[in-house]
């Protein structure tokens, strides 16, 4: 069996028209690359600015959280202190009025 060889012809020698077309194509590609790079740089700048703004907001929120936690702790302390006082008042009322009344006896309580 005879084998056929595939022959790939060489491109014809460049002509002035082909050179101009290649130059235009190369310039167009470079312009598109420059535009893409500019868009990428702008996107990067915007992303950095947004990240910085969000970082500032996060720090402000963390500061506010710390303030609120401190206030909550102070209010918790006040509530505990108030609860202690209420218990003390309750105990005093119990001791002075109800236990004293029980010591008198049933006849003395009703004025008999």
MOPAC internal coordinates of N, CA, C and O (Angstrom, degrees):
PM7 1SCF
backbone

  N    0.0000 0     0.00 0     0.00 0    0    0    0
  C    1.4400 1     0.00 0     0.00 0    1    0    0
  C    1.5090 1   109.68 1     0.00 0    2    1    0
  O    1.2310 1   121.31 1   -49.76 1    3    2    1
  N    1.2644 1   115.09 1   130.24 1    3    2    1
  C    1.4653 1   117.36 1   177.78 1    5    3    2
  C    1.5314 1   109.25 1   -78.41 1    6    5    3
  O    1.2310 1   120.35 1   -40.58 1    7    6    5
  N    1.2761 1   116.93 1   139.42 1    7    6    5
  C    1.4643 1   121.20 1   176.80 1    9    7    6
  C    1.5081 1   108.70 1   -97.68 1   10    9    7
  O    1.2310 1   123.23 1   -40.58 1   11   10    9
  N    1.3033 1   111.41 1   139.42 1   11   10    9
  C    1.4698 1   116.33 1   177.73 1   13   11   10
  C    1.5170 1   108.19 1   -99.05 1   14   13   11
  O    1.2310 1   121.11 1   -44.60 1   15   14   13
  N    1.2596 1   115.49 1   135.40 1   15   14   13
  C    1.4514 1   119.62 1   176.21 1   17   15   14
  C    1.5107 1   108.33 1   -97.01 1   18   17   15
  O    1.2310 1   122.32 1   -44.75 1   19   18   17
  N    1.3262 1   113.17 1   135.25 1   19   18   17
  C    1.4570 1   117.57 1   177.74 1   21   19   18
  C    1.5055 1   107.48 1   -85.08 1   22   21   19
  O    1.2310 1   121.53 1   -52.72 1   23   22   21
  N    1.2786 1   114.68 1   127.28 1   23   22   21
  C    1.4520 1   119.90 1  -179.31 1   25   23   22
  C    1.5206 1   107.55 1  -110.53 1   26   25   23
  O    1.2310 1   121.31 1   -53.76 1   27   26   25
  N    1.3131 1   115.09 1   126.24 1   27   26   25
  C    1.4577 1   119.72 1   176.35 1   29   27   26
  C    1.5094 1   106.74 1  -103.18 1   30   29   27
  O    1.2310 1   121.40 1   -62.34 1   31   30   29
  N    1.3121 1   114.93 1   117.66 1   31   30   29
  C    1.4681 1   116.52 1  -178.27 1   33   31   30
  C    1.5318 1   110.74 1   -72.13 1   34   33   31
  O    1.2310 1   120.92 1   -31.88 1   35   34   33
  N    1.3082 1   115.85 1   148.12 1   35   34   33
  C    1.4501 1   121.27 1   174.34 1   37   35   34
  C    1.5106 1   109.27 1   -73.46 1   38   37   35
  O    1.2310 1   121.63 1   -28.15 1   39   38   37
  N    1.3332 1   114.48 1   151.85 1   39   38   37
  C    1.4591 1   118.62 1   177.62 1   41   39   38
  C    1.5145 1   107.94 1   -64.87 1   42   41   39
  O    1.2310 1   121.93 1   -33.06 1   43   42   41
  N    1.2918 1   113.91 1   146.94 1   43   42   41
  C    1.4679 1   115.54 1   179.26 1   45   43   42
  C    1.5202 1   110.10 1   -64.53 1   46   45   43
  O    1.2310 1   121.83 1   -22.64 1   47   46   45
  N    1.2748 1   114.11 1   157.36 1   47   46   45
  C    1.4560 1   119.43 1   178.54 1   49   47   46
  C    1.5133 1   108.39 1   -55.76 1   50   49   47
  O    1.2310 1   121.20 1   -40.36 1   51   50   49
  N    1.3525 1   115.31 1   139.64 1   51   50   49
  C    1.4603 1   117.33 1  -175.19 1   53   51   50
  C    1.5102 1   110.48 1   -67.16 1   54   53   51
  O    1.2310 1   123.45 1   -38.77 1   55   54   53
  N    1.2874 1   110.99 1   141.23 1   55   54   53
  C    1.4607 1   119.37 1   178.91 1   57   55   54
  C    1.5110 1   107.26 1  -108.27 1   58   57   55
  O    1.2310 1   119.59 1   -16.49 1   59   58   57
  N    1.2870 1   118.39 1   163.51 1   59   58   57
  C    1.4669 1   120.04 1  -179.53 1   61   59   58
  C    1.5276 1   111.81 1   -56.23 1   62   61   59
  O    1.2310 1   119.23 1   144.94 1   63   62   61
  N    1.3191 1   119.07 1   -35.06 1   63   62   61
  C    1.4737 1   121.43 1   179.61 1   65   63   62
  C    1.5074 1   111.59 1   -67.86 1   66   65   63
  O    1.2310 1   120.46 1   139.69 1   67   66   65
  N    1.3537 1   116.73 1   -40.31 1   67   66   65
  C    1.4654 1   120.61 1   178.42 1   69   67   66
  C    1.5252 1   111.26 1   -66.16 1   70   69   67
  O    1.2310 1   119.73 1   140.30 1   71   70   69
  N    1.2969 1   118.12 1   -39.70 1   71   70   69
  C    1.4655 1   122.59 1  -179.57 1   73   71   70
  C    1.5130 1   110.27 1   -63.91 1   74   73   71
  O    1.2310 1   120.54 1   137.85 1   75   74   73
  N    1.3226 1   116.56 1   -42.15 1   75   74   73
  C    1.4734 1   120.43 1   179.16 1   77   75   74
  C    1.5266 1   110.21 1   -64.65 1   78   77   75
  O    1.2310 1   120.61 1   139.27 1   79   78   77
  N    1.3240 1   116.44 1   -40.73 1   79   78   77
  C    1.4582 1   120.17 1  -179.47 1   81   79   78
  C    1.5300 1   110.08 1   -65.99 1   82   81   79
  O    1.2310 1   120.24 1   138.90 1   83   82   81
  N    1.3240 1   117.14 1   -41.10 1   83   82   81
  C    1.4610 1   120.66 1   177.38 1   85   83   82
  C    1.5271 1   111.24 1   -64.80 1   86   85   83
  O    1.2310 1   120.54 1   138.86 1   87   86   85
  N    1.3105 1   116.58 1   -41.14 1   87   86   85
  C    1.4653 1   120.11 1   178.21 1   89   87   86
  C    1.5305 1   110.82 1   -61.71 1   90   89   87
  O    1.2310 1   120.89 1   135.03 1   91   90   89
  N    1.3451 1   115.90 1   -44.97 1   91   90   89
  C    1.4761 1   119.59 1   179.20 1   93   91   90
  C    1.5318 1   110.75 1   -62.48 1   94   93   91
  O    1.2310 1   120.60 1   137.26 1   95   94   93
  N    1.3178 1   116.47 1   -42.74 1   95   94   93
  C    1.4656 1   120.41 1   179.56 1   97   95   94
  C    1.5316 1   110.31 1   -63.38 1   98   97   95
  O    1.2310 1   120.41 1   136.32 1   99   98   97
  N    1.3184 1   116.82 1   -43.68 1   99   98   97
  C    1.4696 1   120.84 1   178.48 1  101   99   98
  C    1.5207 1   111.35 1   -62.06 1  102  101   99
  O    1.2310 1   120.51 1   135.60 1  103  102  101
  N    1.3439 1   116.62 1   -44.40 1  103  102  101
  C    1.4619 1   120.52 1   179.02 1  105  103  102
  C    1.5335 1   111.39 1   -64.47 1  106  105  103
  O    1.2310 1   120.91 1   139.92 1  107  106  105
  N    1.3199 1   115.87 1   -40.08 1  107  106  105
  C    1.4666 1   119.99 1   178.76 1  109  107  106
  C    1.5228 1   110.13 1   -63.01 1  110  109  107
  O    1.2310 1   120.46 1   136.74 1  111  110  109
  N    1.3228 1   116.72 1   -43.26 1  111  110  109
  C    1.4729 1   120.64 1   178.79 1  113  111  110
  C    1.5254 1   110.30 1   -62.19 1  114  113  111
  O    1.2310 1   120.25 1   136.42 1  115  114  113
  N    1.3381 1   117.12 1   -43.58 1  115  114  113
  C    1.4608 1   120.16 1   178.71 1  117  115  114
  C    1.5242 1   111.74 1   -63.88 1  118  117  115
  O    1.2310 1   120.09 1   140.15 1  119  118  117
  N    1.3359 1   117.43 1   -39.85 1  119  118  117
  C    1.4601 1   120.51 1   177.22 1  121  119  118
  C    1.5327 1   110.90 1   -62.36 1  122  121  119
  O    1.2310 1   120.55 1   136.94 1  123  122  121
  N    1.3232 1   116.55 1   -43.06 1  123  122  121
  C    1.4669 1   120.49 1   178.49 1  125  123  122
  C    1.5328 1   111.11 1   -64.00 1  126  125  123
  O    1.2310 1   120.68 1   140.21 1  127  126  125
  N    1.3280 1   116.31 1   -39.79 1  127  126  125
  C    1.4640 1   119.86 1   177.00 1  129  127  126
  C    1.5265 1   111.13 1   -63.57 1  130  129  127
  O    1.2310 1   120.67 1   138.27 1  131  130  129
  N    1.3365 1   116.32 1   -41.73 1  131  130  129
  C    1.4667 1   120.15 1   178.12 1  133  131  130
  C    1.5253 1   111.23 1   -63.06 1  134  133  131
  O    1.2310 1   120.41 1   137.64 1  135  134  133
  N    1.3312 1   116.83 1   -42.36 1  135  134  133
  C    1.4699 1   120.58 1   177.46 1  137  135  134
  C    1.5284 1   110.44 1   -62.34 1  138  137  135
  O    1.2310 1   120.80 1   135.05 1  139  138  137
  N    1.3280 1   116.08 1   -44.95 1  139  138  137
  C    1.4688 1   119.88 1   179.73 1  141  139  138
  C    1.5292 1   110.71 1   -61.94 1  142  141  139
  O    1.2310 1   120.63 1   139.01 1  143  142  141
  N    1.3338 1   116.41 1   -40.99 1  143  142  141
  C    1.4674 1   120.04 1   178.55 1  145  143  142
  C    1.5285 1   110.37 1   -64.69 1  146  145  143
  O    1.2310 1   120.04 1   139.33 1  147  146  145
  N    1.3334 1   117.53 1   -40.67 1  147  146  145
  C    1.4673 1   120.84 1   178.64 1  149  147  146
  C    1.5249 1   111.41 1   -63.61 1  150  149  147
  O    1.2310 1   120.85 1   136.35 1  151  150  149
  N    1.3222 1   115.98 1   -43.65 1  151  150  149
  C    1.4704 1   120.30 1   178.19 1  153  151  150
  C    1.5233 1   110.03 1   -62.65 1  154  153  151
  O    1.2310 1   120.40 1   136.91 1  155  154  153
  N    1.3338 1   116.84 1   -43.09 1  155  154  153
  C    1.4643 1   120.83 1   179.72 1  157  155  154
  C    1.5267 1   110.83 1   -63.19 1  158  157  155
  O    1.2310 1   120.16 1   138.17 1  159  158  157
  N    1.3371 1   117.29 1   -41.83 1  159  158  157
  C    1.4686 1   121.09 1   178.04 1  161  159  158
  C    1.5208 1   110.97 1   -63.73 1  162  161  159
  O    1.2310 1   120.36 1   136.80 1  163  162  161
  N    1.3209 1   116.92 1   -43.20 1  163  162  161
  C    1.4683 1   120.99 1   178.95 1  165  163  162
  C    1.5260 1   110.41 1   -63.36 1  166  165  163
  O    1.2310 1   120.50 1   136.12 1  167  166  165
  N    1.3301 1   116.65 1   -43.88 1  167  166  165
  C    1.4707 1   120.35 1   177.23 1  169  167  166
  C    1.5207 1   110.96 1   -60.82 1  170  169  167
  O    1.2310 1   120.97 1   139.33 1  171  170  169
  N    1.3182 1   115.76 1   -40.67 1  171  170  169
  C    1.4640 1   120.30 1   179.13 1  173  171  170
  C    1.5313 1   110.44 1   -64.23 1  174  173  171
  O    1.2310 1   120.14 1   135.12 1  175  174  173
  N    1.3293 1   117.34 1   -44.88 1  175  174  173
  C    1.4692 1   121.09 1   177.33 1  177  175  174
  C    1.5153 1   111.17 1   -59.33 1  178  177  175
  O    1.2310 1   120.87 1   134.40 1  179  178  177
  N    1.3358 1   115.94 1   -45.60 1  179  178  177
  C    1.4672 1   120.01 1   179.70 1  181  179  178
  C    1.5338 1   111.17 1   -62.15 1  182  181  179
  O    1.2310 1   120.66 1   138.59 1  183  182  181
  N    1.3211 1   116.35 1   -41.41 1  183  182  181
  C    1.4635 1   120.34 1   179.69 1  185  183  182
  C    1.5269 1   110.71 1   -64.57 1  186  185  183
  O    1.2310 1   120.35 1   139.02 1  187  186  185
  N    1.3312 1   116.95 1   -40.98 1  187  186  185
  C    1.4680 1   120.75 1   178.71 1  189  187  186
  C    1.5260 1   110.36 1   -64.76 1  190  189  187
  O    1.2310 1   120.13 1   135.22 1  191  190  189
  N    1.3319 1   117.35 1   -44.78 1  191  190  189
  C    1.4627 1   120.90 1   179.17 1  193  191  190
  C    1.5246 1   110.88 1   -61.65 1  194  193  191
  O    1.2310 1   120.65 1   137.50 1  195  194  193
  N    1.3276 1   116.36 1   -42.50 1  195  194  193
  C    1.4533 1   120.11 1   179.69 1  197  195  194
  C    1.5268 1   110.43 1   -65.40 1  198  197  195
  O    1.2310 1   120.56 1   138.28 1  199  198  197
  N    1.3260 1   116.54 1   -41.72 1  199  198  197
  C    1.4738 1   120.49 1   179.01 1  201  199  198
  C    1.5268 1   110.05 1   -62.83 1  202  201  199
  O    1.2310 1   120.15 1   139.57 1  203  202  201
  N    1.3289 1   117.32 1   -40.43 1  203  202  201
  C    1.4671 1   120.39 1   178.67 1  205  203  202
  C    1.5273 1   111.03 1   -65.56 1  206  205  203
  O    1.2310 1   120.64 1   136.62 1  207  206  205
  N    1.3363 1   116.39 1   -43.38 1  207  206  205
  C    1.4660 1   119.99 1   178.95 1  209  207  206
  C    1.5224 1   110.54 1   -62.62 1  210  209  207
  O    1.2310 1   120.37 1   136.49 1  211  210  209
  N    1.3224 1   116.90 1   -43.51 1  211  210  209
  C    1.4643 1   120.23 1   179.07 1  213  211  210
  C    1.5266 1   110.99 1   -66.39 1  214  213  211
  O    1.2310 1   120.58 1   144.49 1  215  214  213
  N    1.3181 1   116.50 1   -35.51 1  215  214  213
  C    1.4623 1   120.53 1   177.84 1  217  215  214
  C    1.5296 1   110.44 1   -63.84 1  218  217  215
  O    1.2310 1   120.22 1   137.75 1  219  218  217
  N    1.3332 1   117.18 1   -42.25 1  219  218  217
  C    1.4659 1   121.03 1   177.61 1  221  219  218
  C    1.5276 1   110.33 1   -63.39 1  222  221  219
  O    1.2310 1   120.55 1   136.74 1  223  222  221
  N    1.3296 1   116.55 1   -43.26 1  223  222  221
  C    1.4613 1   120.05 1   178.98 1  225  223  222
  C    1.5276 1   110.83 1   -63.67 1  226  225  223
  O    1.2310 1   120.58 1   140.37 1  227  226  225
  N    1.3191 1   116.49 1   -39.63 1  227  226  225
  C    1.4548 1   120.43 1   178.75 1  229  227  226
  C    1.5240 1   110.86 1   -63.21 1  230  229  227
  O    1.2310 1   120.47 1   135.06 1  231  230  229
  N    1.3319 1   116.71 1   -44.94 1  231  230  229
  C    1.4731 1   119.96 1   178.52 1  233  231  230
  C    1.5284 1   110.78 1   -61.99 1  234  233  231
  O    1.2310 1   120.36 1   139.17 1  235  234  233
  N    1.3353 1   116.92 1   -40.83 1  235  234  233
  C    1.4646 1   120.16 1   178.09 1  237  235  234
  C    1.5246 1   110.29 1   -63.96 1  238  237  235
  O    1.2310 1   120.41 1   137.82 1  239  238  237
  N    1.3195 1   116.82 1   -42.18 1  239  238  237
  C    1.4696 1   120.72 1   179.31 1  241  239  238
  C    1.5309 1   110.28 1   -64.89 1  242  241  239
  O    1.2310 1   120.04 1   139.64 1  243  242  241
  N    1.3205 1   117.53 1   -40.36 1  243  242  241
  C    1.4607 1   120.49 1   178.39 1  245  243  242
  C    1.5277 1   110.82 1   -63.90 1  246  245  243
  O    1.2310 1   120.73 1   140.70 1  247  246  245
  N    1.3311 1   116.21 1   -39.30 1  247  246  245
  C    1.4633 1   120.10 1   176.45 1  249  247  246
  C    1.5156 1   111.68 1   -63.17 1  250  249  247
  O    1.2310 1   120.85 1   136.47 1  251  250  249
  N    1.3241 1   115.98 1   -43.53 1  251  250  249
  C    1.4710 1   120.45 1   179.21 1  253  251  250
  C    1.5297 1   110.50 1   -65.13 1  254  253  251
  O    1.2310 1   120.50 1   140.51 1  255  254  253
  N    1.3215 1   116.65 1   -39.49 1  255  254  253
  C    1.4703 1   120.41 1   177.48 1  257  255  254
  C    1.5272 1   110.12 1   -61.15 1  258  257  255
  O    1.2310 1   120.58 1   136.64 1  259  258  257
  N    1.3171 1   116.50 1   -43.36 1  259  258  257
  C    1.4675 1   120.24 1   179.11 1  261  259  258
  C    1.5278 1   110.33 1   -61.56 1  262  261  259
  O    1.2310 1   120.23 1   137.89 1  263  262  261
  N    1.3395 1   117.16 1   -42.11 1  263  262  261
  C    1.4690 1   120.58 1   177.80 1  265  263  262
  C    1.5247 1   110.65 1   -61.97 1  266  265  263
  O    1.2310 1   120.84 1   133.59 1  267  266  265
  N    1.3223 1   116.00 1   -46.41 1  267  266  265
  C    1.4649 1   120.09 1  -179.10 1  269  267  266
  C    1.5283 1   111.66 1   -64.64 1  270  269  267
  O    1.2310 1   120.24 1   142.03 1  271  270  269
  N    1.3179 1   117.15 1   -37.97 1  271  270  269
  C    1.4598 1   120.01 1   177.22 1  273  271  270
  C    1.5227 1   110.55 1   -64.38 1  274  273  271
  O    1.2310 1   120.31 1   139.61 1  275  274  273
  N    1.3351 1   117.02 1   -40.39 1  275  274  273
  C    1.4656 1   120.35 1   177.79 1  277  275  274
  C    1.5262 1   110.45 1   -64.29 1  278  277  275
  O    1.2310 1   120.37 1   137.26 1  279  278  277
  N    1.3315 1   116.90 1   -42.74 1  279  278  277
  C    1.4626 1   119.90 1   177.64 1  281  279  278
  C    1.5233 1   110.99 1   -63.23 1  282  281  279
  O    1.2310 1   120.40 1   137.60 1  283  282  281
  N    1.3162 1   116.85 1   -42.40 1  283  282  281
  C    1.4689 1   120.83 1   179.53 1  285  283  282
  C    1.5249 1   110.25 1   -61.59 1  286  285  283
  O    1.2310 1   120.34 1   138.51 1  287  286  285
  N    1.3214 1   116.96 1   -41.49 1  287  286  285
  C    1.4634 1   120.45 1   178.27 1  289  287  286
  C    1.5242 1   110.50 1   -64.10 1  290  289  287
  O    1.2310 1   120.27 1   138.78 1  291  290  289
  N    1.3369 1   117.08 1   -41.22 1  291  290  289
  C    1.4650 1   120.23 1   178.65 1  293  291  290
  C    1.5273 1   110.50 1   -64.26 1  294  293  291
  O    1.2310 1   120.16 1   135.74 1  295  294  293
  N    1.3354 1   117.29 1   -44.26 1  295  294  293
  C    1.4613 1   120.41 1   178.41 1  297  295  294
  C    1.5264 1   111.50 1   -65.18 1  298  297  295
  O    1.2310 1   120.42 1   144.46 1  299  298  297
  N    1.3224 1   116.79 1   -35.54 1  299  298  297
  C    1.4616 1   120.43 1   177.27 1  301  299  298
  C    1.5255 1   109.56 1   -63.22 1  302  301  299
  O    1.2310 1   120.82 1   136.94 1  303  302  301
  N    1.3227 1   116.03 1   -43.06 1  303  302  301
  C    1.4698 1   120.48 1   177.38 1  305  303  302
  C    1.5191 1   111.43 1   -61.89 1  306  305  303
  O    1.2310 1   120.66 1   137.06 1  307  306  305
  N    1.3285 1   116.34 1   -42.94 1  307  306  305
  C    1.4648 1   120.03 1   178.64 1  309  307  306
  C    1.5235 1   111.13 1   -64.57 1  310  309  307
  O    1.2310 1   120.75 1   139.61 1  311  310  309
  N    1.3192 1   116.17 1   -40.39 1  311  310  309
  C    1.4660 1   120.21 1   179.52 1  313  311  310
  C    1.5299 1   110.35 1   -64.39 1  314  313  311
  O    1.2310 1   120.08 1   138.79 1  315  314  313
  N    1.3133 1   117.45 1   -41.21 1  315  314  313
  C    1.4658 1   120.62 1   177.78 1  317  315  314
  C    1.5183 1   110.94 1   -64.27 1  318  317  315
  O    1.2310 1   120.90 1   138.45 1  319  318  317
  N    1.3163 1   115.88 1   -41.55 1  319  318  317
  C    1.4746 1   120.46 1   178.70 1  321  319  318
  C    1.5291 1   110.02 1   -63.94 1  322  321  319
  O    1.2310 1   120.37 1   136.15 1  323  322  321
  N    1.3305 1   116.90 1   -43.85 1  323  322  321
  C    1.4617 1   120.78 1   178.15 1  325  323  322
  C    1.5245 1   110.58 1   -62.70 1  326  325  323
  O    1.2310 1   120.10 1   141.33 1  327  326  325
  N    1.3127 1   117.42 1   -38.67 1  327  326  325
  C    1.4697 1   121.24 1   178.62 1  329  327  326
  C    1.5320 1   110.59 1   -64.32 1  330  329  327
  O    1.2310 1   120.46 1   140.39 1  331  330  329
  N    1.3165 1   116.72 1   -39.61 1  331  330  329
  C    1.4685 1   120.28 1   177.18 1  333  331  330
  C    1.5287 1   110.90 1   -62.61 1  334  333  331
  O    1.2310 1   121.03 1   137.42 1  335  334  333
  N    1.3403 1   115.64 1   -42.58 1  335  334  333
  C    1.4615 1   119.25 1   178.87 1  337  335  334
  C    1.5281 1   111.40 1   -66.10 1  338  337  335
  O    1.2310 1   120.34 1   138.78 1  339  338  337
  N    1.3067 1   116.95 1   -41.22 1  339  338  337
  C    1.4639 1   119.22 1   177.46 1  341  339  338
  C    1.5235 1   111.06 1   -61.13 1  342  341  339
  O    1.2310 1   120.48 1   138.70 1  343  342  341
  N    1.3126 1   116.69 1   -41.30 1  343  342  341
  C    1.4585 1   120.03 1   178.47 1  345  343  342
  C    1.5313 1   110.56 1   -63.88 1  346  345  343
  O    1.2310 1   120.99 1   139.08 1  347  346  345
  N    1.3141 1   115.71 1   -40.92 1  347  346  345
  C    1.4692 1   119.51 1   179.61 1  349  347  346
  C    1.5283 1   110.60 1   -64.51 1  350  349  347
  O    1.2310 1   120.51 1   135.80 1  351  350  349
  N    1.3345 1   116.64 1   -44.20 1  351  350  349
  C    1.4711 1   120.49 1   178.58 1  353  351  350
  C    1.5258 1   109.78 1   -62.62 1  354  353  351
  O    1.2310 1   120.42 1   135.93 1  355  354  353
  N    1.3231 1   116.81 1   -44.07 1  355  354  353
  C    1.4616 1   121.03 1   179.09 1  357  355  354
  C    1.5307 1   110.63 1   -58.63 1  358  357  355
  O    1.2310 1   120.90 1   134.65 1  359  358  357
  N    1.3341 1   115.88 1   -45.35 1  359  358  357
  C    1.4534 1   120.67 1  -179.88 1  361  359  358
  C    1.5330 1   110.79 1   -63.00 1  362  361  359
  O    1.2310 1   120.70 1   137.81 1  363  362  361
  N    1.3126 1   116.27 1   -42.19 1  363  362  361
  C    1.4724 1   120.64 1   178.71 1  365  363  362
  C    1.5275 1   110.84 1   -62.42 1  366  365  363
  O    1.2310 1   120.42 1   136.23 1  367  366  365
  N    1.3203 1   116.81 1   -43.77 1  367  366  365
  C    1.4663 1   120.82 1   179.07 1  369  367  366
  C    1.5267 1   109.29 1   -62.55 1  370  369  367
  O    1.2310 1   120.65 1   135.26 1  371  370  369
  N    1.3103 1   116.36 1   -44.74 1  371  370  369
  C    1.4667 1   120.20 1   179.18 1  373  371  370
  C    1.5289 1   110.53 1   -60.09 1  374  373  371
  O    1.2310 1   120.92 1   132.04 1  375  374  373
  N    1.3358 1   115.84 1   -47.96 1  375  374  373
  C    1.4691 1   120.34 1  -177.52 1  377  375  374
  C    1.5245 1   111.95 1   -65.38 1  378  377  375
  O    1.2310 1   119.97 1   136.90 1  379  378  377
  N    1.3094 1   117.67 1   -43.10 1  379  378  377
  C    1.4662 1   120.22 1  -172.29 1  381  379  378
  C    1.5185 1   113.39 1   -81.16 1  382  381  379
  O    1.2310 1   120.24 1   143.04 1  383  382  381
  N    1.3160 1   117.15 1   -36.96 1  383  382  381
  C    1.4565 1   118.02 1  -173.69 1  385  383  382
  C    1.5201 1   114.04 1  -102.09 1  386  385  383
  O    1.2310 1   119.97 1   133.62 1  387  386  385
  N    1.2871 1   117.67 1   -46.38 1  387  386  385
  C    1.4591 1   119.42 1  -173.23 1  389  387  386
  C    1.5186 1   112.49 1   -84.07 1  390  389  387
  O    1.2310 1   119.38 1   137.30 1  391  390  389
  N    1.2898 1   118.78 1   -42.70 1  391  390  389
  C    1.4665 1   120.50 1   179.79 1  393  391  390
  C    1.5235 1   110.46 1   -71.31 1  394  393  391
  O    1.2310 1   120.37 1   143.30 1  395  394  393
  N    1.3049 1   116.90 1   -36.70 1  395  394  393
  C    1.4613 1   120.92 1   177.38 1  397  395  394
  C    1.5236 1   109.77 1   -64.32 1  398  397  395
  O    1.2310 1   121.46 1   140.40 1  399  398  397
  N    1.3275 1   114.81 1   -39.60 1  399  398  397
  C    1.4565 1   120.24 1   179.30 1  401  399  398
  C    1.5192 1   109.90 1   -65.63 1  402  401  399
  O    1.2310 1   119.62 1   145.25 1  403  402  401
  N    1.3185 1   118.33 1   -34.75 1  403  402  401
  C    1.4637 1   121.40 1   179.49 1  405  403  402
  C    1.5265 1   110.88 1   -71.17 1  406  405  403
  O    1.2310 1   119.72 1   148.82 1  407  406  405
  N    1.3128 1   118.14 1   -31.18 1  407  406  405
  C    1.4640 1   121.80 1  -179.81 1  409  407  406
  C    1.5226 1   111.94 1   -70.77 1  410  409  407
  O    1.2310 1   120.31 1   152.16 1  411  410  409
  N    1.3113 1   117.01 1   -27.84 1  411  410  409
  C    1.4623 1   120.82 1  -178.00 1  413  411  410
  C    1.5280 1   112.22 1   -66.40 1  414  413  411
  O    1.2310 1   121.20 1   143.21 1  415  414  413
  N    1.2892 1   115.32 1   -36.79 1  415  414  413
  C    1.4658 1   119.39 1  -176.95 1  417  415  414
  C    1.5143 1   109.72 1   100.07 1  418  417  415
  O    1.2310 1   119.94 1   -17.62 1  419  418  417
  N    1.3531 1   117.72 1   162.38 1  419  418  417
  C    1.4506 1   121.65 1  -174.05 1  421  419  418
  C    1.5225 1   113.91 1   -65.86 1  422  421  419
  O    1.2310 1   118.84 1   144.71 1  423  422  421
  N    1.3104 1   119.81 1   -35.29 1  423  422  421
  C    1.4626 1   121.20 1  -176.34 1  425  423  422
  C    1.5190 1   111.86 1   -74.96 1  426  425  423
  O    1.2310 1   120.57 1   145.09 1  427  426  425
  N    1.3052 1   116.52 1   -34.91 1  427  426  425
  C    1.4560 1   120.54 1  -178.51 1  429  427  426
  C    1.5264 1   111.65 1   -73.81 1  430  429  427
  O    1.2310 1   119.62 1   152.46 1  431  430  429
  N    1.3080 1   118.32 1   -27.54 1  431  430  429
  C    1.4585 1   121.66 1  -177.72 1  433  431  430
  C    1.5194 1   111.30 1   -67.26 1  434  433  431
  O    1.2310 1   119.84 1   143.92 1  435  434  433
  N    1.3234 1   117.91 1   -36.08 1  435  434  433
  C    1.4627 1   121.37 1  -174.67 1  437  435  434
  C    1.5037 1   113.20 1   -94.55 1  438  437  435
  O    1.2310 1   119.79 1  -169.89 1  439  438  437
  N    1.2983 1   118.00 1    10.11 1  439  438  437
  C    1.4425 1   121.54 1   176.56 1  441  439  438
  C    1.5106 1   113.21 1    80.80 1  442  441  439
  O    1.2310 1   119.43 1  -158.59 1  443  442  441
  N    1.3168 1   118.70 1    21.41 1  443  442  441
  C    1.4591 1   120.85 1  -179.43 1  445  443  442
  C    1.4732 1   112.62 1   -89.45 1  446  445  443
  O    1.2310 1   120.10 1   180.00 1  447  446  445

